[in-house]
Amino acid sequence: MLQSKSDATKENTQTAELDSIRQDPLIEKVLKRSPSHIADSFTNEQLKAIKQALGPNTWGGHFLDSRGTFKFPFIKWRFYYVLLLGKNKRAYTRREKNLSMLMMFGSISLFILFSMLIGLLMLYLLKSALGIDLFPNTSLGIWDSFKTLFD
C-alpha cells in the first residue's frame, strides 16, 4: 500500500512533536527529578500524557519568585515562605473589577487625606513658629509638644 505525501508529512510532524517533548521545560524538570534509569525508560507518548495530566505551567515566569524555609531556635517546626511578584495575566471577574476599583479609590482617598493632614500640621507649626495667633487665648497644644522635643 502506498503512503500519500500528506500522510508522510503528518507522520513526520507527529514524530518531531513527540521528540520535542523531552525539551519541554515541564518535562525536563520531571525527568531531572526522577532517577536516571526511570527517566530513560519513559516513552515519548508517556511523557506527552504526563504533560497533559500536569496541565499548563501557569505559575512560571514571575519577575520575583522567592521561596525558602526557616526555623526559629527552640521551636521544633520549620516554616516556609513564598513571595511571587509579576504581571497579573488572568482575567478579572466583574466582582473583582469592582473591588479593585473600590480599593484603588480608597487608597487614593487615604493618600490625599493623609497628605492634607500632614500639610495642615506643617502649616500650623509654621504659623506657631512665626508667632501668628489667629484665635487669641486658644491653643491645640501641638506647638508646645513640638518644642519639648527639641529642648
C-alpha positions in Angstrom: 0.0 0.0 0.0 1.4 3.4 -1.0 1.5 6.2 1.5 0.4 9.6 0.3 2.5 12.7 0.7 0.2 14.3 3.2 0.2 11.1 5.4 4.0 11.1 5.4 4.1 14.8 6.3 1.6 14.3 9.1 3.7 11.3 10.4 6.9 13.3 10.3 5.2 16.2 12.2 3.9 13.9 14.9 7.4 12.3 15.3 9.0 15.7 15.6 6.4 16.8 18.1 6.9 13.7 20.2 10.7 14.0 20.1 10.5 17.7 21.2 8.5 16.7 24.3 11.8 15.9 26.0 12.9 19.6 25.5 9.7 20.9 27.2 10.6 22.8 30.4 8.0 21.0 32.5 9.0 17.5 31.2 12.7 18.4 31.6 12.0 19.3 35.3 10.1 16.0 35.8 12.9 14.0 34.2 15.6 15.8 36.1 13.9 15.0 39.4 13.4 11.3 38.5 16.1 8.7 38.9 18.0 8.4 35.6 17.1 4.7 34.9 13.4 5.6 35.3 13.7 8.9 33.3 15.3 7.0 30.4 12.5 4.4 30.4 9.7 6.8 29.6 8.4 6.8 26.0 7.5 10.0 24.2 3.8 9.0 24.4 4.1 8.6 28.2 5.8 12.0 28.5 3.1 13.6 26.4 0.5 12.0 28.7 2.3 13.3 31.8 2.4 16.8 30.3 -1.3 16.7 29.6 -2.0 15.4 33.2 0.0 18.2 34.8 -1.6 20.8 32.7 -0.2 24.1 31.5 2.6 25.6 33.5 0.9 28.8 34.6 3.0 29.5 37.6 6.2 30.1 35.8 7.9 33.3 34.7 7.4 35.6 37.6 9.5 38.8 37.9 10.2 37.8 41.5 10.0 34.2 42.7 11.5 33.7 46.1 10.8 30.6 48.1 12.5 29.2 51.2 12.3 27.8 54.6 13.4 28.9 58.0 13.5 27.7 61.6 13.3 29.6 64.8 15.6 28.4 67.7 13.8 26.3 70.3 10.8 25.6 68.1 10.6 22.2 66.5 8.7 23.3 63.4 10.1 24.7 60.2 8.3 27.4 58.3 8.2 28.3 54.7 7.6 31.4 52.7 6.7 32.1 49.1 7.0 35.6 47.5 5.7 35.9 44.0 5.6 39.2 42.1 4.7 39.6 38.4 2.2 40.9 36.0 -1.3 39.5 36.5 -2.3 37.8 33.3 -5.6 36.4 34.4 -9.0 37.9 33.5 -10.9 39.6 36.3 -14.5 38.8 37.1 -17.0 41.6 37.4 -16.8 41.4 41.2 -13.0 41.5 41.2 -13.0 44.6 38.9 -15.5 46.4 41.1 -13.5 45.5 44.2 -10.2 46.6 42.5 -11.7 50.0 41.6 -13.1 50.4 45.1 -9.6 49.6 46.6 -7.9 52.0 44.2 -10.4 54.8 45.1 -9.9 54.1 48.8 -6.2 54.1 48.5 -6.1 57.4 46.6 -8.6 58.9 49.1 -6.5 57.8 52.1 -3.3 59.2 50.5 -5.0 62.6 49.8 -6.4 62.7 53.3 -3.0 61.8 54.9 -1.2 64.4 52.7 -3.7 67.1 53.7 -3.3 66.3 57.4 0.5 66.4 57.1 0.2 69.7 55.2 -2.1 71.3 57.7 0.2 70.2 60.6 3.1 71.8 58.8 1.2 75.0 58.2 0.1 75.0 61.9 3.7 74.5 63.1 4.9 77.2 60.7 2.2 79.6 61.9 3.1 78.9 65.5 6.9 79.3 64.9 6.2 82.7 63.3 4.2 83.7 66.3 0.9 84.3 64.4 -2.1 83.9 66.7 -5.3 83.6 64.8 -7.5 82.9 67.8 -6.4 84.6 70.9 -6.1 82.5 74.1 -6.7 79.3 72.1 -4.1 76.6 71.6 -4.2 73.0 70.4 -1.0 72.2 72.4 0.7 70.8 69.3 3.3 73.6 69.2 4.2 73.1 72.9 4.6 69.4 72.4 6.7 70.0 69.3 9.0 72.5 71.2 9.6 70.0 74.0 11.1 67.5 71.5 14.0 69.9 70.9 14.5 71.2 74.5 
